[in-house]
Amino acid sequence: MEKIFFLLYFAFIIFYIASLWIVLTKAGQPGWAILIPFYNTYVLLMVGGKPGWWLLLMFIPLVNIVVSILMTVGISVNFGKGTGFAVGLIFLPFIFFPILAFGEAKYISQP
């Protein structure tokens, strides 16, 4: 039973990584960046239209929550999605990032 759980969990992790890889690729960033700690957050900040120095804010407790929410909202907006989709990305990223990856969403960089 534990082996089945482990295999399902492993498959889920691979699927989630593949989804984020495709989202980064759609945004014109290197997909492999999702595999590198800290750099993946930096690249997600870029995709969300936030400045790179916000990565430093991720080390401050409670501020990192606000930065993560703003980054996720920025990703949603830059893919042409609304507030409801941003809420979905915040609370159910394992469902909504695959929707961005495998759906018809296109990256639209906001000025």
C-alpha positions, 0 to 999 in steps of 0.5 A: 500500500505504501508503494502505491501511495509513493508512486502516485505521489511521485507521479503527481510531483512530476506532473506539477513540475512539468506544468510549471516547466510549460508555464515558464516556457510559455512565458519565454523563460527557460523551463529548467529554471523551475528545478533550481531553488531560489532561481525558480522564485526569481523567474516566477517573479519575472513572469509575474512582472515583479522586480527581481529584488523582491526575492529578498523579501521572500526571506522576511516572515509574513512579508513573503506571504504578501509577495507570493500573493502579489507574484501569483496575481501578476502571473494570472494577469500576465496570462490574461486571466482574472481575479478568480483565476488568481485566487485559484492559483493561490489556493489550488496551484496544483489544479490551476497551474496545469490549466495554464500549462495545458490550456489555451492561455497565452503569456501577455506581458503587461507594461 
